[in-house]
Amino acid sequence: MIRKPVVGLLLLVLSLNALALASNPQPIRAAAGDPGSPQSIINEFMSYAASGDWVELYNPSDVKTNLGGWTLADSTSVMKTLSSGDEIPAHSWLQVFVSNRLDRSGDKIILKNSAGIEVDRVAYGGIGNAPTPGDGQSTGRCPDGHDTDVDGMDFRVFIDPTPRKINVTEVCDGLDNDCDGLIDADDPSCTGVSTYYADADDDGLGDPATSIRACIAPTGYVLNSDDMCPDTPGSSPTGCIPESPAVVLASSGMLTLGAILWLKRRHGSALIVS
């Protein structure tokens, strides 16, 4: 049995918690499955743009989002109310200009749906927040749509802003550009990668059966896959025979020194040149 003094103490604790919540209200966020469930998030912004500050919204879902009645606000007031014509297709972006309202040293960007429910917010500038972009730069999620609710981890500064397109593309530079844990050729999305073929016999012709994807040619690999005889210098269209004691003129197919070098099958018959 709970004694009366204990009951009184519990009531006191509950009352204090209620007062704390009342004095520090938390933002209402749309829950998954609700009509106001977030299907767009703040993905990139530029607070230092000669052409005007802007915020990019991204729709990570598989369905189109209509943003009619949605609002973008900073830490003080609404910057922009979106119209019924503002739609974002699945996995696409919308750039919204906000008339130089973003503070260059740091601010908050708050996105609410038409019901006034907050679906996303980003704080930039200051410890733990997203970084502040410099002149001509932007700050964005890496990769697109990455959201852990820790702005300092989700966002990075882009030297080249990317409104209305993928924030970062993996390139051959030794860095994890798109923040997916894969670097250069290890990332299937990397641009500038080529397929190289093993040249074990060092004749400048690659073995089509042995290849590797890389940003630059590894030692012993070439770009072409023209070697039909990967263990013998030179190439033959249909097969190969030992080179000794001959000289192989791979580029022209010519035969010299009286040795039978190639057996080329043409129209079903063998042609031997000596």
MARVOFI-532545 format. One record per residue (C-alpha): residue number from 0; residue in three letters; x, y, z. Coordinates in nm, 3 decimals, padded with zeros to 5 digits, always signed. Example, Ala and Ser with C-alpha at 12.3 -4.5 7.8 and 13.67 -1.06 7.14 Angstrom:
% residues 2
0,ALA,+01.230,-00.450,+00.780
1,SER,+01.367,-00.106,+00.714
***
This chain:
% residues 274
0,MET,+00.000,+00.000,+00.000
1,ILE,+00.131,+00.347,-00.092
2,ARG,+00.131,+00.580,+00.204
3,LYS,-00.031,+00.920,+00.177
4,PRO,+00.296,+01.119,+00.207
5,VAL,+00.435,+00.928,-00.092
6,VAL,+00.121,+00.998,-00.294
7,GLY,+00.155,+01.365,-00.212
8,LEU,+00.515,+01.365,-00.328
9,LEU,+00.420,+01.203,-00.659
10,LEU,+00.151,+01.464,-00.718
11,LEU,+00.403,+01.739,-00.648
12,VAL,+00.651,+01.595,-00.902
13,LEU,+00.380,+01.566,-01.168
14,SER,+00.273,+01.924,-01.106
15,LEU,+00.629,+02.052,-01.142
16,ASN,+00.673,+01.861,-01.470
17,ALA,+00.353,+02.011,-01.605
18,LEU,+00.472,+02.361,-01.517
19,ALA,+00.807,+02.297,-01.688
20,LEU,+00.637,+02.186,-02.009
21,ALA,+00.406,+02.486,-02.002
22,SER,+00.696,+02.730,-01.968
23,ASN,+00.912,+02.553,-02.231
24,PRO,+00.674,+02.432,-02.504
25,GLN,+00.829,+02.196,-02.757
26,PRO,+00.762,+02.237,-03.130
27,ILE,+00.481,+02.020,-03.260
28,ARG,+00.609,+01.788,-03.529
29,ALA,+00.405,+01.586,-03.773
30,ALA,+00.396,+01.219,-03.688
31,ALA,+00.452,+00.952,-03.951
32,GLY,+00.123,+00.853,-04.110
33,ASP,-00.051,+01.183,-04.028
34,PRO,-00.191,+01.394,-04.315
35,GLY,+00.080,+01.644,-04.225
36,SER,+00.356,+01.383,-04.224
37,PRO,+00.680,+01.543,-04.352
38,GLN,+00.744,+01.466,-04.716
39,SER,+00.978,+01.759,-04.770
40,ILE,+01.274,+01.883,-04.570
41,ILE,+01.516,+02.174,-04.570
42,ASN,+01.800,+02.041,-04.783
43,GLU,+02.027,+02.335,-04.869
44,PHE,+02.040,+02.711,-04.820
45,MET,+02.244,+03.012,-04.922
46,SER,+02.257,+03.314,-04.693
47,TYR,+02.531,+03.502,-04.875
48,ALA,+02.404,+03.527,-05.232
49,ALA,+02.427,+03.835,-05.452
50,SER,+02.112,+03.721,-05.633
51,GLY,+01.917,+03.677,-05.308
52,ASP,+01.904,+03.428,-05.023
53,TRP,+01.734,+03.100,-05.096
54,VAL,+01.630,+02.775,-04.930
55,GLU,+01.611,+02.447,-05.116
56,LEU,+01.348,+02.191,-05.013
57,TYR,+01.386,+01.823,-05.096
58,ASN,+01.118,+01.557,-05.124
59,PRO,+01.274,+01.222,-05.023
60,SER,+00.949,+01.028,-05.067
61,ASP,+00.816,+00.829,-05.362
62,VAL,+00.514,+01.057,-05.414
63,LYS,+00.466,+01.418,-05.519
64,THR,+00.426,+01.677,-05.243
65,ASN,+00.205,+01.986,-05.278
66,LEU,+00.329,+02.270,-05.058
67,GLY,+00.031,+02.503,-05.084
68,GLY,+00.000,+02.692,-04.754
69,TRP,+00.335,+02.573,-04.620
70,THR,+00.562,+02.838,-04.468
71,LEU,+00.931,+02.906,-04.429
72,ALA,+01.028,+03.119,-04.131
73,ASP,+01.347,+03.240,-03.970
74,SER,+01.394,+03.286,-03.596
75,THR,+01.164,+03.590,-03.591
76,SER,+00.885,+03.561,-03.849
77,VAL,+00.754,+03.398,-04.166
78,MET,+00.977,+03.459,-04.467
79,LYS,+00.766,+03.292,-04.733
80,THR,+00.423,+03.133,-04.772
81,LEU,+00.413,+02.879,-05.054
82,SER,+00.129,+02.859,-05.304
83,SER,-00.075,+02.567,-05.436
84,GLY,+00.143,+02.570,-05.747
85,ASP,+00.451,+02.486,-05.543
86,GLU,+00.494,+02.112,-05.584
87,ILE,+00.793,+01.883,-05.553
88,PRO,+00.797,+01.557,-05.749
89,ALA,+00.931,+01.246,-05.580
90,HIS,+01.304,+01.267,-05.503
91,SER,+01.325,+01.619,-05.641
92,TRP,+01.394,+01.975,-05.523
93,LEU,+01.231,+02.317,-05.500
94,GLN,+01.432,+02.639,-05.467
95,VAL,+01.257,+02.911,-05.265
96,PHE,+01.392,+03.267,-05.262
97,VAL,+01.349,+03.445,-04.928
98,SER,+01.449,+03.807,-05.005
99,ASN,+01.776,+03.829,-04.808
100,ARG,+01.607,+03.729,-04.483
101,LEU,+01.873,+03.482,-04.369
102,ASP,+02.128,+03.615,-04.122
103,ARG,+02.480,+03.556,-04.252
104,SER,+02.627,+03.492,-03.908
105,GLY,+02.366,+03.238,-03.801
106,ASP,+01.993,+03.185,-03.790
107,LYS,+01.715,+02.927,-03.785
108,ILE,+01.510,+02.808,-04.081
109,ILE,+01.174,+02.656,-03.990
110,LEU,+00.943,+02.468,-04.227
111,LYS,+00.575,+02.421,-04.137
112,ASN,+00.298,+02.255,-04.332
113,SER,-00.041,+02.407,-04.414
114,ALA,-00.176,+02.299,-04.073
115,GLY,+00.095,+02.498,-03.899
116,ILE,+00.276,+02.185,-03.785
117,GLU,+00.654,+02.203,-03.790
118,VAL,+00.804,+01.939,-04.017
119,ASP,+01.167,+02.050,-04.017
120,ARG,+01.405,+02.311,-03.878
121,VAL,+01.773,+02.386,-03.925
122,ALA,+01.992,+02.600,-03.701
123,TYR,+02.320,+02.725,-03.846
124,GLY,+02.608,+02.911,-03.687
125,GLY,+02.725,+02.824,-03.338
126,ILE,+02.845,+02.507,-03.168
127,GLY,+02.666,+02.190,-03.278
128,ASN,+02.469,+02.366,-03.550
129,ALA,+02.506,+02.348,-03.926
130,PRO,+02.806,+02.545,-04.055
131,THR,+02.760,+02.900,-04.185
132,PRO,+02.825,+02.937,-04.559
133,GLY,+03.066,+03.203,-04.679
134,ASP,+03.041,+03.438,-04.975
135,GLY,+02.927,+03.242,-05.281
136,GLN,+02.889,+02.921,-05.081
137,SER,+02.591,+02.722,-04.959
138,THR,+02.523,+02.481,-04.674
139,GLY,+02.343,+02.155,-04.746
140,ARG,+02.275,+01.801,-04.638
141,CYS,+02.529,+01.539,-04.736
142,PRO,+02.397,+01.331,-04.895
143,ASP,+02.058,+01.471,-05.000
144,GLY,+01.789,+01.410,-04.740
145,HIS,+02.032,+01.289,-04.472
146,ASP,+01.857,+01.371,-04.145
147,THR,+01.970,+01.259,-03.800
148,ASP,+01.825,+01.569,-03.629
149,VAL,+02.184,+01.676,-03.552
150,ASP,+02.244,+01.971,-03.782
151,GLY,+02.618,+01.977,-03.723
152,MET,+02.642,+01.622,-03.859
153,ASP,+02.386,+01.643,-04.137
154,PHE,+02.509,+01.959,-04.309
155,ARG,+02.833,+02.072,-04.469
156,VAL,+02.949,+02.378,-04.665
157,PHE,+02.955,+02.350,-05.044
158,ILE,+03.200,+02.568,-05.235
159,ASP,+02.977,+02.522,-05.540
160,PRO,+02.606,+02.557,-05.450
161,THR,+02.374,+02.298,-05.604
162,PRO,+02.017,+02.437,-05.611
163,ARG,+01.760,+02.204,-05.770
164,LYS,+02.003,+01.917,-05.815
165,ILE,+02.201,+01.652,-05.625
166,ASN,+02.404,+01.818,-05.353
167,VAL,+02.726,+01.628,-05.407
168,THR,+02.858,+01.394,-05.676
169,GLU,+03.140,+01.153,-05.601
170,VAL,+03.448,+01.232,-05.811
171,CYS,+03.800,+01.093,-05.832
172,ASP,+03.981,+01.302,-05.573
173,GLY,+04.051,+01.070,-05.281
174,LEU,+03.761,+01.210,-05.077
175,ASP,+03.417,+01.082,-04.978
176,ASN,+03.236,+01.365,-05.156
177,ASP,+02.879,+01.238,-05.113
178,CYS,+02.924,+01.125,-04.752
179,ASP,+02.818,+00.765,-04.813
180,GLY,+03.133,+00.603,-04.674
181,LEU,+03.263,+00.507,-05.019
182,ILE,+03.558,+00.682,-05.184
183,ASP,+03.631,+00.724,-05.555
184,ALA,+03.599,+00.402,-05.759
185,ASP,+03.457,+00.211,-05.461
186,ASP,+03.145,+00.423,-05.503
187,PRO,+02.929,+00.303,-05.797
188,SER,+02.806,+00.661,-05.850
189,CYS,+03.158,+00.806,-05.890
190,THR,+03.222,+01.002,-06.209
191,GLY,+03.554,+00.981,-06.392
192,VAL,+03.597,+00.608,-06.331
193,SER,+03.709,+00.380,-06.617
194,THR,+03.734,+00.005,-06.665
195,TYR,+04.089,-00.119,-06.712
196,TYR,+04.197,-00.464,-06.838
197,ALA,+04.493,-00.673,-06.726
198,ASP,+04.793,-00.677,-06.962
199,ALA,+04.986,-00.970,-06.816
200,ASP,+05.204,-01.023,-07.123
201,ASP,+05.286,-00.652,-07.151
202,ASP,+05.192,-00.620,-07.518
203,GLY,+04.963,-00.320,-07.472
204,LEU,+04.651,-00.531,-07.516
205,GLY,+04.409,-00.600,-07.231
206,ASP,+04.259,-00.932,-07.125
207,PRO,+03.878,-00.900,-07.153
208,ALA,+03.836,-01.162,-06.879
209,THR,+04.027,-00.963,-06.614
210,SER,+03.919,-00.607,-06.541
211,ILE,+03.902,-00.349,-06.264
212,ARG,+03.725,-00.014,-06.214
213,ALA,+03.963,+00.265,-06.118
214,CYS,+04.021,+00.637,-06.145
215,ILE,+04.365,+00.587,-06.302
216,ALA,+04.518,+00.282,-06.469
217,PRO,+04.678,+00.047,-06.214
218,THR,+05.020,-00.095,-06.301
219,GLY,+04.980,-00.377,-06.552
220,TYR,+04.640,-00.262,-06.678
221,VAL,+04.529,-00.088,-06.999
222,LEU,+04.207,+00.068,-07.125
223,ASN,+04.144,-00.167,-07.420
224,SER,+04.025,-00.529,-07.406
225,ASP,+04.167,-00.645,-07.739
226,ASP,+04.393,-00.932,-07.626
227,MET,+04.258,-01.268,-07.741
228,CYS,+04.582,-01.434,-07.626
229,PRO,+04.644,-01.290,-07.280
230,ASP,+04.945,-01.517,-07.215
231,THR,+05.115,-01.451,-07.550
232,PRO,+05.227,-01.112,-07.683
233,GLY,+04.998,-01.009,-07.964
234,SER,+04.638,-01.081,-08.053
235,SER,+04.452,-01.309,-08.289
236,PRO,+04.082,-01.281,-08.375
237,THR,+04.003,-01.649,-08.320
238,GLY,+04.289,-01.810,-08.132
239,CYS,+04.660,-01.807,-08.070
240,ILE,+04.975,-02.019,-08.103
241,PRO,+05.317,-01.983,-07.937
242,GLU,+05.518,-01.684,-08.057
243,SER,+05.866,-01.841,-08.058
244,PRO,+06.075,-01.815,-08.272
245,ALA,+05.881,-01.541,-08.440
246,VAL,+05.825,-01.169,-08.435
247,VAL,+05.469,-01.057,-08.377
248,LEU,+05.345,-00.747,-08.549
249,ALA,+05.021,-00.723,-08.356
250,SER,+04.897,-00.399,-08.499
251,SER,+04.898,-00.512,-08.864
252,GLY,+04.879,-00.891,-08.837
253,MET,+05.180,-00.923,-09.071
254,LEU,+05.405,-01.230,-09.047
255,THR,+05.783,-01.218,-09.088
256,LEU,+06.107,-01.419,-09.060
257,GLY,+05.959,-01.727,-09.232
258,ALA,+05.788,-01.845,-08.913
259,ILE,+05.425,-01.929,-08.886
260,LEU,+05.296,-01.677,-08.638
261,TRP,+04.923,-01.660,-08.683
262,LEU,+04.657,-01.897,-08.793
263,LYS,+04.371,-01.682,-08.914
264,ARG,+04.052,-01.851,-09.009
265,ARG,+03.885,-01.678,-09.297
266,HIS,+03.563,-01.809,-09.442
267,GLY,+03.621,-02.149,-09.288
268,SER,+03.967,-02.214,-09.435
269,ALA,+04.311,-02.176,-09.282
270,LEU,+04.556,-01.926,-09.426
271,ILE,+04.921,-01.991,-09.343
272,VAL,+05.173,-01.724,-09.434
273,SER,+05.545,-01.792,-09.438
***
